[in-house]
Amino acid sequence: LKSLCLAQAIIQLVARDFEGVCAMDAQSTQRHRSEGGQTLKVLAVGAMATAATGALGGLASAFVGGAGAPQSLALRGAGGEARADSNLEARSQGASALTRPAYAPIDASSSSSSSSILSFGIGLGALAALTQASRPSRRRDSKVAAAATSGTQLPVVDRATTKSFRKDLQRSEQYFKFGKTQMEKAMSDLKGVSGSDLVQEIRKNGFRLTIGDVTFVLAESYGFCWGVERAVAMAYEARNFFPDKHIWGTNEIIHNPVVNKNLNAKGINFIPVRDDGTKDFSVVNEGDVVLLPAFGASVDEMAYLKEKQVHIVDTTCPWVTKVWNSVEKSKDKGHTSIIHGKFDHEETIATKSFAQSYIVIKNMEEAEYLANYILGTVPKDEFMQKFSKVMSPGFDPDVDLVKVGVANQTTMLKGETELIGKLVERAMIKRYGPQEINDHYVSFNTICDATQQRQDAMYKMFDAEYEAPVSELYNKLEDEQSDIALQSEKKAAKGLSSRVMEDASRGEAGVPTQSAGRIDLCLVVGGFNSSNTSHLVEIAEEENVPAFHVDCAARIGGDSESTNVIQHKPLSTTPTEAMLEKGLETVKNWLPQGKITIGISSGASTPDSTTGECLERILKIKGIR
């Protein structure tokens, strides 16, 4: 009887641990199907077969070699001490079901009956079966554990429910909103730390000011856009409102190193990013405050933060959320989102997370390639190979390009986004006919006017006009469809405007009394990872004006602050390289002797204080101040 009870206890232990293994495998299989792991059903069937074989083997061994059987068997945790240790380490993401109380050693000498040997054999066989059955799971869970060391596993929100999820989040107590009075005060306080008397003087003087032999010509639209200014003000106010809380940003609040450094000084930190580019959210604890940056966060990150029970302060720019809303409308109609943007840019990462089906294109060349596929002139295998890394999982162009809508990363070049939208619409008209176009194409104007205004101001400063990109394919389609009006053109004139709010924040500007005239060189101030700043540099070089892109005043003047030297980011250097201090060029004697006219502009994430400090360095080099 004692031996039978012992056998029953071992089998119960085996069954209970196997249930825990299955529970973990069910979760792992659900979350990591792409890794090719066995399904729970296959695993269970295989385990039972192995258990039967193991039990018979154990029984035979017990009868044949009973005399040499071990005198005791210590069961620690689940299936032996070594297995418990390795499994708990491999299943560090929450394998509490595998933690078992220690069992006392089994005294095999307490009974000399053959039933004792039989019980021991059955138990040993069952344990062997469990170990064998759990091996595939352990290998798979090891992969999960390895993945966890490279970043946090985020929940995956059903893309069909992102709109309702976001609405529920915004209505929850976790989602924090500042009142109108709070925001007005925060915006006012921000001016005290982000403004520049010198920049303001140039602005009031009609965007042109001569000091000594240096003439500064300031682009009429520059620096902090309203959305960025709002985001930074909200971050500062979050610190004031939650003085004793840990505050994190899912990314840099904006793409400006000076602003982010100032936020760090106030105890606002950013989620660590590992070498492989994944984020480590493990630093965030329940009750912490988390800021969503100006360019937004993915819906999966939002879901993780909601589960984590943190306070969420959403600084996402309203222009970015407008893009998200457009993607949602497109999705509701069963349309695929064609997103004009950079696939790895934080804003595009956030935007595509709201789409059920998407493809990201970065320029006119890729847009023409996509349009040609719609028109049936590109092989499917070539198309899939070209865009394999920038499309939604399971994307099938024969299905997903039947109904489309075009959205964009808000900082992309206005003219290119507009032409891409019109090109796709023309291609759909040719494929399905003008009478069916409303069922196959939906147009949205999601271009941020702040980006557009800064680009237009750069051209005006150079006495130049913006030349829209050209597409031979579009011109051909337009000639064929000359009598057909486009949705894209009708909606291009409508859109949000931030200029009024920016002017109200900065104060009245002087009226320019003369054209900028000749610009000898151009200084563009902004973060090296700022997309809209890079586009301003492109415009300067397009107009054959030497351009220098700096992220802060420390790049100018060397250690003495007055040496005629500058360290800048050339366009050929990628943002990633520049952020690692790689690919930067140091130019000596960049300021010529004598009189000079310098064009000045700054990205939408750049405070006037940083631009003003750069101009002061220039005056110092010239010996004026």
Helices and strands as residue ranges (DSSP letters): H 2-31, G 33-35, H 40-64, G 66-68, H 81-90, G 96-98, G 108-110, H 114-148, H 162-171, E 175-176, H 180-194, H 197-204, E 208-211, E 214-218, H 226-241, E 247-249, H 257-265, E 268-270, G 281-283, E 289-292, H 299-307, E 311-314, H 318-332, E 336-340, H 346-352, E 358-361, H 364-374, H 380-387, H 397-400, E 404-408, H 414-432, G 434-436, H 437-440, E 441-443, H 449-461, H 472-480, H 487-492, H 499-506, E 521-525, H 531-542, E 547-550, G 553-555, E 565-568, H 575-579, E 585-588, E 596-602, H 608-621
